[in-house]
Amino acid sequence: YPLGKSQYSFREDEGTTEFQVLEEGSELEFSWEGSVTRRLILSVHSSSYTGLTEVQLDGQSVPTDDIPWYLEGTKLLCSLPQSKSGIIRVVLRS
């Protein structure tokens, strides 16, 4: 799970994927880049979630309506299609 400002490296036999989370004001940005194409489920814990503002997968913009997501209590879950890299921006209530 992303938690505030953080950075993680996920190492596998096939290569390394770098994950980064930045929290800037009312936005949370989750990004990743690696050599392995993978499907991700992003889980964000916050009672102040208001919406996705931007999605990019492998350098291409994706309409936010094309990304399945739902709220489970105070947890936002996004199901992301396979990609090697991406950026997700989530707006938080201030």
N, C-alpha and C positions, 0 to 999 in steps of 0.2 A: 504494500500500500504506500502511495506517496504520502509524505509527511512534511509539510512546510518546505523550506528550501533544502534540497538534498540532491545527492548524486550517487548513482549505483552502477556497478559494472557486473554484468551477468556473463560469466565465462563458461563456454561449452566446447566440446571437441570441434564443432563446426566454426567457431569464432566467438567473438565478444560483442555483446550489445550494451551500449552505454545509455543509461536512463538519467534524466535530470528533471527536477521539479523546481520551479521558481514561483514564489508568491509575491506579486507586486500589486499593492493596493487592493483593489477588489477583484483581481484576476489571479487564477492559478494556472500556470502553464506546465504541461507535462510533455516532455519530448524524449525521443529515443532514436538511436541510429546503430545499425549493426550489419553484419554480413549474412545473417540468417533471416529468411523470410518467415514471419511468424504471425499468428493471430493473437491478439491481446484482449483481455478483459480488464478494463481500468476500473478500480474501485476507489472512490474518493469519499472520505468520511467528513461530513460537514452538515450542520443544520442550516447553513446559510446559502446553499446552492440555489442559483436562479436560472442558469442555462448555459449551453455551449455557445461560444461566439465564433470559434474558428476550428476547422479540422483540416490538416494536410497529411496526406499519406504518400510516401515516396516522392515528395516534392510537388504533388498535385493537390490543389484545393478540392475538398469534398464538401458538398452541401451538408450542413449540420442535420437536416431532416433525413439524410441517408444513413445516419449513424443510430443504430438502436440503443436506447438508454432507458433506464427506469430508476425510480427511487425506491429504496428498501429501508424504511425508517429514516435514519440520518445518513444513509450511504447512497451515493450515486454510482450506478454501474453502467459502463459503456462497453458495448461489444464491437471491437474494431476488426475489420477484415485484414487479411494477410498483407504484410508490408515489411520492408527492411528499416524504414524510418518514418517518423511522423511527429506532428505537433498537435496537441489538443489544448484549447483555452477554455476555461470554465469561469463563469462570472459568479462571484460570491457577494452576498448582501453585506453591506458595511454596517 
